[in-house]
Amino acid sequence: MRFLHVVGARPNFMKIAPVMRALEGRPGVSQFLVHTGQHYDDAMSGSFFRDLEIPTPDVDLGVGSASHAEQIGAIMQGLDPLIAVREPDVVVVVGDVNSTVAAALTASSRQVSVAHVEAGLRSFDRSMPEELNRVVTDRISDQLFVHSPEAVDNLRREGAPAVSIHEVGNTMIDTVLRLLPRTGDLAVLEGLGLAKDGATPLPYVLATLHRPSNVDDLTRLGGVMSALRQVSSDLPVVFPVHPRTKARIQELVEDAGADPSDVRTCEAMPYVEFLTLQRHASVVITDSGGVQEETTAMGVPCLTLRPNTERPITITIGTNRLVPDPDDLPRAVGAVLADPPKGQVPTGWDGKAGERIADVLVGMR
Ligand code: UD1
């Protein structure tokens, strides 16, 4: 059976790694990995391949940054001839980024079976590009791998056949659990002045923000940075900055003279270092989807700076809370520190999702 996997952006890598690992060595299986090049900096891509031990991609389409229409178009143009030549039985796509929808469309238009890992999530907010990517990808995928009960409900409501929906657990958490033992090394905390005697983590807040809705509008971003500054008067705030956010913060400083210097910003981090920072944080402030899940799996309090989430299970069961307005952030941080939420880990977030997906995929033969 020939599998062609497509990845492109940072949150794809930790989701594909367990699937490829589980398929590796199964009889009669061959795997081909395409990197679209949506993310290309070492900090956003190469370092993840090394940490997660993902095989070097067989092909890198090198599409780079562009408008969504150009990016999706370039991925489709690059992938189409590859699918024609490689003739895969299944194209595997993960998550909700532009590379996901572009690959699903290309494979589907060539009548190749599409398997979507992380299907069925819905924020019901179509102003998010990821929501459009999720809806379209799920609609045209043949196998839908889900990791929470509400994802099943969403897919059933949209008319997906029951036989195509597989509750398999969460591959992102497979990766967390595999690499958690490496988060005992506190070198990254020491480097940031957040570990006493190199052995005991000090209390700190971890922030990670890159959604267009939080960072593209300078007024909104100014409000976010001012809230983080307020939080940092009580506890150090560490903020590894995504390239998209970095460019906007630079504009903010130039336009308004708003210096974010009392928030400890640093470059985007490799996977294990960032996982270490999450695991030992008193609170994580984020707008990322994956971070909401990772904090729930590790029992770390999380505040999500968004009006909605496509991952409601992290709120109903896990440690996540929504904070739509940045002005409310300092109060929300205080409340969480005073009474940290006691979450549970959802069913199937147990480190075995990749194996379950591989069982279904090879069973399609
Ligand atoms: C993309 C995904 C988002 C995901 C995020 C994780 C879409 C629609 N969005 O958003 O769902 O949460 O990745 O990071 O697919 N850049 C670099 N180096 C890189 C990559 C990007 O400098 O390696 C800069 C470029 O200036 C680029 C900007 O970041 O224009 C945004 O990159 P892009 O891939 O368009 O979207 P993300 O914001 O990263």
Residues whose N, C-alpha, C, O or C-beta is under 5 A from the ligand:
A	BS01	UD1	A9 R10 P11 Q38 H39 Y40 D41 M44 S65 A66 D96 V97 N98 P129 E130 H210 P243 R244
